[in-house]
Amino acid sequence: MLYVYKMTGVCGCCGALRPRYKRLVDNIFPEDPEDGLVKANMEKLTFYALSAPEKLDRIGAYLSERLSRDVARHRYGYVCIAMEALDQLLMACHCQSINLFVESFLKMVRKLLEADKPNLQILGTNSFVKFANIEEDTPSYHRSYDFFVSRFSEMCHSSYEDPDIRTKIRMAGIKGLQGVVRKTVNDELQANIWDPQHMDKIVPSLLFNLQSGEGTESRSPSPLQASEKERESPAKLTERCFRELLGRAAYGNIKNAVTPVLMHLDNHSLWEGKTFAVRCFKIIMYSIQSQHSHLVIQQLLGHLDANSKSSATVRAGIVEVLLEAAAIAASGSVGPTVLEVFNTLLRHLRLSVDYELTGSYDCTNIGTKIIKEHEERQLQEAVIRTVGSFANTLPTYQRSEVMLFIMGKIPIPGMHPMLHSTGSGPEGNRMIQVMLLKSLRQVTCGFQTTNMLTALPNSFLDPLLSFALLEDAEIRLLVLEILVSLIDRHNNLPKFSTISIISDISVLKLKVDKCSRQDNLFMKKHAQHLYRHIYLCSKEQSSVQPHFEKLYSLLALISMELANEEVVVDLIRVALALQDLALSSEETLPVYNRCAVYALSSAYLNLISQLTTVPAFCQHVHEVIEMRQKESPYLLPEDVFIENPKIPKTLEKLEGELLFQQAKITEVLGGSGYNTERLATPYVPQFTDEDRLSKRKSIGETISLQVEVESRNSPEKEERTPAEEITFETLKNAIVDSVGVEEQEKERRRQVVEKFQKAPFEEIAAHCGARATMLQSKLNQIFEITIRPPPSPSGTITSSYGQTQSRSVPVYDMKFPDLCVY
């Protein structure tokens, strides 16, 4: 018995000799883990840790040791108590020794995360989240979070059988990733969480849960349960975490954050559905700092280039995302490389046209891929809408540059070279013209400028108007829509969407401003150009109702936006010339077109007479319209511009009171101070080479005409033929001899080709050498004429050609008068 007593005493002595921190730690654990942490003893342990901070690391190590032992023995109640004690110590202590304690803490969290039990994983995650919210006073140079990023990402993809437990594990993973981001993103001494190795795990994990939540969100709970369900939804939590991550991204980290999103959408074929991709990038664009928006746009454009040979649905999905992103980013979306954005979009528009025409393309991975035409059309429309969306974010001066840029891309006969698309031919050029003009229409939509002269220079307006002369009705209509959009600066266009005779235009509540000095200069420079194209477009046989409606809108808008007294006079002359055009027997216009031109002329004269507010002019127009309503209603818009036009099969020549009289209009307007001499002069459009160029359909004809013009202006023709008097006989001989001249030209060309095919090389070389010698002599003459030495006081000399030349004397040898020297 004595022996036992002594042994007990020894054990008691040994227990008393144990370090105090171990005894304090042991005391917080109750005999029954169900009782939970012993709070009184926990307070003692906390006070001891605060009083002796140098013992904190040992406390952490001992707690870690006990926790590892309890995990191994499946005593999970004690595990929970140990983690609760660690959490309280972390929250209470902020001393310099905290780093060593944190290492023990993270070691225990890691132990829990590696366990198979979901409850332990969730317990470890919750402790880590609490730790992540603590701001440490001292930095840590060696701490690593790689394991936590990997483990939390793995938990986000949990496939546990029980759906409720699976949801809890995934939410724990999301919270863990959020904790890692919070802990590391603002600390430069920590591991860089923005490195691709971390972002490639974090971002796909978040997107996976965001995507998984789309299906469950559709089964929305009842309103009473909604708030509780939202708290339990992984998708809601994921979105918050994703927004927080992006909101912390600096300029240099945007690319690393967005690239995994693009890869995830590629790998899971999520571009085709569009909805999820658009949702992701809406979150991105609303979360990042606004000045970084253009970086996301540039990455999307680069990704579009990388997918240039993907299916049309994939490319259309990327373009739709661009459309939404541009609308959100507003003025910051394009960034410094404005034209590069539009260049990329237009390049893909042209690629789509090529794919549609060829029907297939070669893909490196799959081989030849067959194109679905309707998918390419959807892509083209998406690109055009996106071009307009980007343009709407730009200021006026940049939008003008974009308009010029797009115009430079359009193949225009005789002005810009045709685009040589593989296998497309003329039809390909036509489709590219249509698509680019549609893009231009989107850019001009809503365009408003105070100075038309600078916003619409010749380099833009001349090529645009040349399209109004093409035989293609669709292209002409697009040009008219663009012109109308550019001129309408007060949103009057909707009031002229249809052609009608309006008895009182005051009901339209038109916005009319006084014509500014810049507008006067613009019309002085371009008015005749506009009138001519309006007139020539009206006489096109392929014009239909939309063409005449746009012509009416164009005339009306010019009258309100750009009209001074001289312009009003010219517009009235153009309207009367249109009446004469419909009246002329020389024009081979169909009956519908003649009636349409009559109706257009009457509707516009009705409008302009009320705008001028000259009573006698209004009365004359009103009388003619009333007479037409009684005798010839098919000459008015109400009977022409309807679904089933009420027009006769043939149209007899009109006379008298059914026509607007130029003499009468001149007389009544002359009394109000208008220029009667100009009014009395009938309007006749001047035809130019541009009309000939625009009417040509093939590229070969255009090139041959250009060569012809260049040959006429060639400097090699030194002797100009004297002006020849043109008579009837001259014209007759020219027509008769034209066939012979063509035959001679063909024979001459055949001989040249045959000579180069059959003649020996030495003869051809000698011939070319002679031409080179002649060219060199001509160049020498030109240089001697244009490049002369400076005049010299020392006199002149005679050149070898017998011409008088100034002798070149060095400046330091010249004798200057005293007055010239200072």
Secondary structure by P-SEA (a helix, b strand, c coil): caaaaaaaaaaaaaaaaccaaaaaaaaacccccccccaaaaaaaaaaaaaacccaaaaaaaaaaaaaaaaaaacaaaaaaaaaaaaaaaaacccccaaaaaaaaaaaaaaaaaacccaaaaaaaaaaaaaaaacccccccccccaaaaaaaaaaaaacccccaaaaaaaaaaaaaaaaaaaaaccccccccccccaaaaacaaaaaaaaaaaaaaaaaacccccaaaaaaaacaaaaaaaaaaaaaaaccccaaaaaaaaaaaaaaaacccccaaaaaaaaaaaaacccccaaaaaaaaaaaaaaaaccccaaaaaaaaaaaaaaaaaacccccccaaaaaaaaaaaaaaaaaaaaaacbbbbccccbbbbcaaaaaaaaaaaaaaaaaaaaaccaaaaaaaaaaaaaaccccccccccccccccaaaaaaaaaaaaaaaaaaaccccccccccccccccaaaaaaacccccaaaaaaaaaaaaaaacccccccccccccccccccccccccccccaaaaaaaaccaaaaaaaaaaaaacccccaaaaaaaaaaaaaaacccccaaaaaaaaaaaaaaaaaaacccccccaaaaaaaaaaaaaaaaaaaaaaccaaaaaaaaaaaaaaaccccccccccccccccccccccccccccccccaaaaaaaaaaaccccccccccbbbbbcaaaaaaacccaaaaaaaaaaaaaaacccccccccbbbbcaaaaaaaaaaaaaaaaaaaaaaaaaaaaaacccaaaaaaaaaaaaaaaaaaaaaaaaacccccccccbbbbccccbbbbbbbccccccccccccc
